[in-house]
């Protein structure tokens, strides 16, 4: 897509994080917005940020096929068309495969993978009516590598990647383009709001999330700008953050060991930052004496 002004952009997971940042960015470019989230309060906060922008909000559980089908019908009724679909809604789950239940895994995959499938299935007919249209599916850094403790999340994000790449080729000769996005550590609440697996220990989860939080440094606004730039440049794939480029390179060179290498690197980095904070605190304490 070369022009976003007056385009009808559909964004799921618009109640916070990257979805909210995308809504603000697209509104600033003159797009009309159909914003969905399961969190009504967060969605209303996003709507308030948009001021006089042409935007409508919809409470939608993307895990439900019937809910997304109804959402697409309502967007067609309200706007008459759709030209940009961004499947952004996602959740996180803490725990190893032995610690999470089948219900836990089903919950995540229904949102993170089936939510993408539902969005594409029910909005594709609207997109295909446009002279130019675009689908953006949000995968992850963990759609490129698979570190330990992320079995459910990696399953869904690798699936999003594979689905997007196949769909892209199926639509290659049409007016609909497909971009798959792989963000690194975006500073959103997805990790903080992660569901604890059935067999996990709260204290272990708290410690892991504390370490992980140090790696989530990229502002969602930067992620949104990068995604929109990728759409305007018709990129098949978008990497967000230096870490994503480094991991992508390592995965190509060491396809079997990349996940383990990343896990060790992330642990060393978190420990180094924790040590630096302790040293800074001690220095501050000495200065105050």
C-alpha positions as MATLAB code, in Angstrom:
seq = 'XXXXXXXXXXXXXXXXXXXXXXXXXXXXXXXXXXXXXXXXXXXXXXXXXXXXXXXXXXXXXXXXXXXXXXXXXXXXXXXXXXXXXXXXXXXXXXXXXXXXXXXXXXXXXXXXXXXXXXXXXXXXXXXXXXXXXXXXXXXXXXXXXXXXXXXXXXXXXXXXXXXXXXXXXXXXXXXXXXXXXXXXXXXXXXXXXXXXXXXXXXXXXXXXXXXXXXXXXXXXXXXXXXXXXXXXXXXXXXXXXXXXXXXXXXXXXXXXXXXXXXXXXXXXXXXXXXXXXXXXXXXXXXXXX';
ca = [
       0.000    0.000    0.000;
       1.395    3.385   -0.996;
      -1.241    5.568    0.653;
      -2.846    5.222    4.087;
      -5.021    8.337    4.091;
      -8.684    7.249    4.056;
      -7.654    3.601    4.153;
      -9.814    1.527    6.523;
      -7.387   -0.118    8.926;
      -8.486   -2.994   11.179;
      -6.297   -3.487   14.270;
      -6.795   -6.218   16.852;
      -5.299   -5.967   20.327;
      -5.741   -2.192   20.081;
      -6.375   -1.695   23.798;
      -2.692   -1.424   24.724;
       0.910   -1.844   23.615;
       1.730   -2.124   19.926;
      -1.949   -2.135   18.957;
      -2.569    1.200   20.672;
       0.602    2.684   19.174;
      -0.491    1.496   15.724;
      -3.885    3.133   16.168;
      -2.262    6.460   17.068;
       0.237    6.246   14.202;
      -2.359    5.304   11.600;
      -4.769    7.984   12.793;
      -1.992   10.531   12.362;
      -1.656    9.394    8.762;
      -5.356    9.938    8.094;
      -6.506    6.322    8.161;
      -9.988    5.362    9.318;
      -9.835    2.837   12.122;
     -11.722   -0.279   13.216;
     -10.168   -1.147   16.570;
     -10.781   -4.394   18.430;
      -9.803   -5.757   21.818;
     -11.273   -7.993   24.502;
     -10.400   -5.322   27.105;
     -13.169   -2.724   26.957;
     -11.458   -0.286   29.339;
      -8.164   -0.366   27.477;
      -9.927    0.020   24.157;
     -11.758    3.100   25.392;
      -8.455    4.594   26.585;
      -7.078    4.118   23.081;
     -10.159    5.743   21.577;
      -9.751    8.776   23.827;
      -6.172    9.210   22.639;
      -7.326    9.489   19.030;
      -9.342   12.671   19.480;
     -11.360   13.507   16.385;
     -10.004   10.625   14.285;
     -12.538    8.511   12.402;
     -12.427    5.416   14.605;
     -14.857    2.831   15.905;
     -14.210    0.292   18.638;
     -15.373   -3.314   18.907;
     -15.171   -5.742   21.819;
     -13.898   -8.924   20.170;
     -12.388  -12.190   21.411;
     -10.206  -13.198   18.466;
     -10.100  -16.786   19.759;
     -13.749  -17.123   18.717;
     -14.403  -17.674   15.019;
     -18.006  -16.484   15.301;
     -16.924  -13.312   17.134;
     -14.405  -12.398   14.425;
     -16.890  -13.233   11.684;
     -19.384  -10.859   13.318;
     -16.622   -8.264   13.704;
     -15.879   -8.373    9.972;
     -19.576   -8.019    9.167;
     -19.857   -4.989   11.458;
     -16.799   -3.338    9.910;
     -18.310   -3.828    6.462;
     -21.571   -2.326    7.711;
     -19.861    0.623    9.420;
     -17.147    1.419    6.862;
     -18.182   -0.408    3.703;
     -14.705   -1.795    3.182;
     -11.360   -2.720    4.735;
      -7.944   -2.248    3.175;
      -5.455   -2.965    5.979;
      -5.714   -5.801    8.521;
      -3.245   -5.968   11.413;
      -3.575   -9.165   13.459;
      -1.841   -7.970   16.606;
      -3.771   -9.458   19.547;
      -1.631  -11.774   21.669;
      -0.988  -13.182   25.132;
       1.902  -14.830   27.001;
       2.142  -17.949   29.140;
       4.770  -18.712   31.772;
       6.038  -22.243   32.314;
       7.839  -25.157   30.722;
       5.912  -27.744   28.751;
       5.856  -30.001   31.834;
       4.420  -27.159   33.944;
       1.635  -25.938   31.681;
      -1.623  -27.783   31.156;
      -3.246  -28.637   27.844;
      -5.893  -26.049   28.698;
      -3.162  -23.422   29.151;
      -1.643  -24.244   25.795;
      -5.019  -24.324   24.066;
      -5.840  -20.868   25.499;
      -2.656  -19.315   24.108;
      -2.788  -20.970   20.707;
      -6.428  -20.018   20.196;
      -5.540  -16.363   20.695;
      -2.047  -16.086   19.221;
      -2.507  -18.392   16.230;
      -6.204  -18.988   15.646;
      -6.818  -15.276   16.198;
      -4.629  -14.625   13.147;
      -6.398  -17.340   11.147;
      -9.823  -15.965   12.053;
      -8.820  -12.429   11.125;
      -7.452  -13.449    7.739;
     -10.348  -15.778    6.944;
     -13.160  -13.330    7.599;
     -11.532  -10.102    6.413;
      -9.884  -11.460    3.264;
     -13.083  -11.126    1.176;
     -13.236   -7.418    2.091;
      -9.545   -6.899    1.358;
      -9.817   -8.617   -2.021;
     -12.325   -6.019   -3.190;
      -9.773   -3.221   -2.868;
      -7.307   -2.077   -5.543;
      -4.604   -2.207   -2.856;
      -4.761   -4.088    0.436;
      -2.418   -5.449    3.071;
      -2.383   -8.048    5.845;
       0.066   -7.711    8.745;
       0.483  -10.705   11.050;
       2.473  -10.189   14.255;
       4.778  -13.111   14.991;
       7.732  -12.637   17.353;
      11.453  -12.990   17.861;
      10.298  -16.385   19.145;
       8.952  -17.126   15.705;
      12.585  -17.195   14.571;
      14.180  -19.099   17.465;
      12.822  -21.361   20.204;
      14.426  -20.900   23.641;
      13.417  -23.047   26.633;
      10.334  -22.084   28.632;
       8.458  -20.882   25.543;
       6.954  -24.056   24.106;
       3.410  -22.696   23.817;
       4.394  -19.225   22.663;
       6.909  -20.504   20.111;
       4.387  -23.027   18.799;
       1.940  -20.237   18.032;
       4.456  -17.715   16.709;
       6.236  -20.217   14.452;
       2.782  -21.178   13.174;
       1.980  -17.532   12.441;
       5.224  -17.261   10.510;
       4.585  -20.385    8.429;
       0.970  -19.484    7.763;
       1.912  -15.951    6.722;
       4.647  -17.087    4.365;
       2.352  -19.583    2.638;
      -0.556  -17.131    2.452;
       1.759  -14.500    1.016;
       2.631  -16.751   -1.918;
      -0.993  -17.727   -2.469;
      -1.868  -14.029   -2.754;
       1.316  -12.975   -4.560;
      -0.460  -12.297   -7.874;
      -3.376  -10.464   -6.239;
      -3.757   -6.948   -4.834;
      -3.383   -8.236   -1.262;
       0.085   -8.238    0.261;
       1.146  -10.063    3.440;
       3.779   -8.953    5.942;
       4.982  -11.042    8.889;
       6.448   -9.052   11.796;
       9.075  -10.318   14.249;
       9.514   -7.877   17.157;
      12.249   -8.252   19.754;
      11.757   -6.884   23.296;
       8.891   -4.403   23.082;
       8.073   -2.490   26.254;
       4.459   -3.618   26.682;
       2.572   -5.400   29.455;
       2.334   -8.757   27.659;
       5.001  -10.347   29.889;
       3.671   -8.758   33.078;
       0.180   -9.973   32.232;
       1.371  -13.485   31.341;
      -0.749  -16.334   32.613;
       0.984  -18.715   35.010;
       0.984  -22.325   33.863;
      -0.912  -24.779   36.054;
       2.262  -26.291   37.546;
       4.437  -23.193   37.923;
       5.681  -21.651   41.164;
       4.752  -17.981   41.752;
       8.176  -17.033   43.119;
       9.948  -18.502   40.073;
       7.603  -16.667   37.727;
       8.176  -13.375   39.555;
      11.949  -13.737   39.296;
      11.830  -14.688   35.610;
       9.539  -11.785   34.740;
      11.854   -9.438   36.624;
      14.786  -10.568   34.487;
      12.718  -10.521   31.314;
      11.512   -7.009   32.008;
      15.064   -5.743   31.618;
      15.069   -6.967   28.010;
      11.812   -5.243   27.033;
      13.204   -1.857   26.081;
      11.798   -0.908   22.663;
       8.921    1.607   22.907;
       5.709    0.369   21.233;
       5.639    3.624   19.243;
       8.912    2.626   17.569;
       7.458   -0.795   16.797;
       4.347    0.802   15.265;
       6.392    3.153   13.085;
       8.533    0.261   11.867;
       5.477   -1.835   11.015;
       3.766    0.971    9.101;
       6.975    1.705    7.232;
       7.112   -1.975    6.262;
       3.566   -1.801    4.920;
       4.286    1.320    2.867;
       7.426   -0.303    1.460;
       5.632   -3.605    0.855;
       8.124   -5.656    2.842;
       7.382   -9.363    3.155;
       9.017   -9.484    6.576;
       9.698   -6.853    9.230;
      12.232   -7.240   12.053;
      11.970   -4.836   14.983;
      14.949   -4.066   17.184;
      18.681   -4.749   16.947;
      18.245   -8.000   18.862;
      15.878   -9.305   16.181;
      18.512   -8.757   13.486;
      21.226  -10.377   15.602;
      19.041  -13.393   16.400;
      17.975  -13.746   12.775;
      21.634  -13.819   11.720;
      22.609  -16.307   14.443;
      19.680  -18.552   13.549;
      20.871  -18.707    9.959;
      24.436  -19.602   10.982;
      23.557  -21.935   13.882;
      20.025  -23.186   13.148;
      20.172  -25.963   15.774;
      21.957  -24.127   18.597;
      20.396  -20.672   18.195;
      17.703  -21.152   20.841;
      20.152  -22.288   23.516;
      22.606  -19.530   22.577;
      19.895  -16.909   22.924;
      18.784  -18.240   26.318;
      22.340  -18.061   27.687;
      22.890  -14.601   26.228;
      19.633  -13.279   27.679;
      20.516  -14.645   31.126;
      24.004  -13.109   31.044;
      22.592   -9.778   29.886;
      19.945   -9.685   32.601;
      22.521  -10.624   35.263;
      24.906   -7.938   34.029;
      22.184   -5.286   34.156;
      21.145   -6.436   37.624;
      24.770   -6.187   38.776;
      25.065   -2.702   37.305;
      21.946   -1.611   39.174;
      23.325   -2.955   42.467;
      26.609   -1.129   41.892;
      24.767    2.091   41.072;
      22.628    1.780   44.213;
      25.737    1.289   46.375;
      27.429    4.285   44.771;
      24.359    6.431   45.389;
      24.195    5.281   49.008;
      27.855    6.189   49.563;
      27.326    9.608   47.983;
      24.401   10.338   50.309;
      26.432    9.583   53.446;
];
